[in-house]
Amino acid sequence: MPPEPFAIRPGDAPPAARPAPRPSAPEGAPDPDRNRATAPAPDPGATEDWRAGGFGIYVHWPFCKSKCPYCDFNSHVSAHVDHDAWRQALIADLEAAARLTPGRRARTMFFGGGTPSLMPPATVAALIDAVERLWGFEPGAEITLEANPTSVEAAAFRGYAAAGVNRVSMGVQALNDADLRALGRTHGAAEAMAAFDVARAVFRRVSFDLIYARQNQTPQAWEAELRRALDLAADHLSLYQLTIEPGTRFAQLHARGRLRGLPADDDAARMYELTQELCEAAGMPAYEISNHARPGDESRHNLIYWRYGDYVGAGPGAHGRLTVEGRRLATENLRAPGAWLEAMRAGRPAASFEEIAPEDQAAEYLLMSLRLAEGTDPARHARLGGRPFDPERVARLVEQGVLTWRAERLAATRKGRALLDAALRELVA
Amino acid sequence: MTELSKIRNFSIVAHIDHGKSTLADRLIQLTGALSEREMKEQVLDSMELERERGITIKANTVRLNYTAQDGETYVLNLIDTPGHVDFAYEVSRSMRAVEGSLLVVDASQGVEAQTLANVYQAIDAGHEIVPVLNKIDLPAAEPERVKEQIEDVIGIDASDAVEISAKTGLGVDKVLEAIVTRLPAPKGDRDAPLKAMLVDSWYDAYLGVVVLVRIVDGVLKKGDRIRMMSTKASYAVDRIGVFSPSMQPVEELGPGEIGFLTASIKQVRDTRVGDTITHEKRPCAEPLPGFKPAQPVVFCGLFPVDSNDFEDLRSAIEKLALNDASFTYEMETSAALGFGFRCGFLGLLHLEVVRERLEREFDIDLITTAPSVIYHVYKTDGTMIELHNPADMPDPVKVARIEEPRIKATILVPDEYLGDVLKLCQDRRGIQLDLTYAGSRAMVVYDLPLNEVVFDFYDRLKSVTKGYASFDYQLIGYREDNLVKMQILVNDEPVDALSTMVHRARAEARGRAMCEKLKELIPQHMFKIPIQAAIGGRIIARETISALRKDVTAKCYGGDVTRKRKLLEKQKAGKKRMRQFGKVDIPQEAFINALKMDD
């Protein structure tokens, strides 16, 4: 079925109610207004499928002090930000989403970017208050803010905590100055450690990111760095292999053969294996491809993505997944910050909405959930509209030590997590 | 019907981009065959078509009426043929249908390799040749130097070359005048029995099979019963006409004239280029010399990537064959690839053209197996089999000897590339027959095994000479050599579609090269894959594709889901272009690319 894009403005009624209100059809029943002839009717149980993953709020702050050469996120360097306008626009975006998702509570909220630690604490407070007002938080809700580990930003940590933030995720990236410079970071290692100490003093839950398989990095060097990181770590670590993303400065250099010293595939694979070994030994096993936590301290917000729950995406370029009247929609906001802000201010459509076909929902659930150590529930995959897995292919992948059955769930092994993209191709392509 | 003395038949020989199409347009325009408006609508379209046809090997023709300075009106027939060594025979037939050629050379670029091969064809056909220097208005034009070059390299008098600019129209009238005054009129006897050459034929959706003919003797009229002398088939002529440039019916075609006929001929296969057409009732005594039935020399298997597409492939091949008599096919079964067809082609370009048309026009993804020539395998029981497919090779203990086809290859090359060309020929088991110079160009003649040439020889030749070599060949017969069948095993399973016949002395090198190539072409899997080359049970080369250890997206959060899903969909589509052998996915292009050698 072709996706049916429609746009919505802040202040509009929910899309299903336009153009004229009508009684909602029973869940799963054929909808006379839509051409569903070719799509299998979703299982009635699947229409509220998002509950298996939960509901969270993502807020995108697109501004950075400088652009890092490896980063393909929607981030922009801007000298002047009209904080009043941005606060109002983000609140309006949350209000529009709230009208589509009445009667829910937010399990998590996440400020990402860009560099959200450049946000005034008052803006953060206003947005948290807006979520409380619009949906309300579940008890013990997790509110995370991504922060750059600089002294200036650390000075705002108490303000964020007072606003309601209870977890920070710090972009440390490397533990030595030379590599930080190569990654285009503006902070030094000592400054990062100081900022980390401030964060630990303010928040119980502090995560930090490192990037490995960097230029001229050997497995031995990574091992030493990771050991230091594990000594420092509080409850959570995100450890990413450097990826050359299209459209980045690194990609340009790489295309011209000027990004030298990237580790060979075998070395990169060795670094991944070292990461698994050391983190498991330190009591922080991978619960997702690149994420490690002490049991119970996983990022609950990110788990919503990987467990294929619903999430609001507020701010420029933010994506969301919202189940509205039994239909799962992919939402995507205008990407350019100026265009998004202007649209929000003028009350023009700032987002596209596309209904996700049942088999596509199943594919999304599969590719996200297999990233988790807990794996995929085949029954849920089938309920969403996925074709049953080919038993022969599954058996072959199990025999090759790539996938494994854990209770009733299909999961990637440690070896298989390193090969997940290939395993997915094998499984469904 | 036009008097012989008022007819001129000619072709244009030129390197690509030297202005052949532009000059043809000017000639059409100047003789008023088309109005200004029609020029845009018709000729340009047909030129586009012709570019498409450049690969379907169809001759284009146009008839022009020209009133010369002597006050007489002449009929000028232009036949335009593309030139490629695979279709050398077709080109030579077109050349035999005319008496003269315009040799168009870019006055700033000079003579190019491609021009040479075609101009020698024209000289062989006994043509009078009028050199034309085009782009004379360009600042870089050096007419004197280029004239000298024409005389040195080609060996014809260029002192009265016509200097023109086809783009601006400058001098084009002088070309028309030169055609009339310098090219000979055709000869022929109106009263003799009909003798006409079948120059080309093609399928037209409205008219059926259209046959392009050159009348040598006699007169052809609508309603005549004609006979094809090679096939002995006879037909009643429905229509005759000329191209001016659209099809115009005429009452009759007489000696020296070029035109078309239709005669309820069902298939293009029933018409043979170079055949002689005569009257059923009053046939001519002798056919025209030089007729050769089309002889496929290269064979390969064509298999659908998706075995469910076999019936679609069958119907596509049948349709294509209706319009291409030189292409043969028969069903083939491969242990690895399932059902497909063993097809015969005039050469590698022809193979690629057919394959591309099947994929493009009929939307079928194909696996092309290793091209092969026809080997004569003499068995110990005294019988001989023609081996088209290495997979059919008998048990070696029952084989007494194997003969392979040899060719005489003629290569013209600027002397700075001569060393590379000689090395290439030696590497391909060539025996040098002759080496002479014409100006700064060398002409080398080699006796080469056809199987060393069919695959990538022409590509290699072009690459080592930067495109400055021209190449032509003819089959000269069969000769015994020490040939063996080499098998390729992927993950310990033989892949019959990769079997090839090789010379024993070159088997190790060839096997190593194929294993190395396959190592590049087959993607890494989650397990390691041995690739081996074997003769009989003996492994002569081996490579291993190491197991994939890491293939995972490091970051995947809420904003990445759609993109990741779409990527997975794309990979699904990509996987359809692979074929599974045991546990290994082999991309379809691997079957042919495995043979490309970078020697």
Interface residues (C-beta under 8 A of the other chain):
Chain A: Y58 Y240 Q241 L242 T243 D265 D266 A268 A269 Y272 I289 S290 N302 I304 Y305 Y311 G313 G317 A318 H319 G320 R321 A330 E332 D360 A363 E364 L367 M368 R371 R396 L397 Q400 V402 R417 A418 L419 L420 D421 A422 A423 L424 R425 E426 V428 A429
Chain B: H525 M526 F527 L548 R549 K550 D551 V552 T553 A554 K555 C556 Y557 G558 G559 V561 T562 K564 R565 L568 E569 Q571 K572 G574 K575 K583
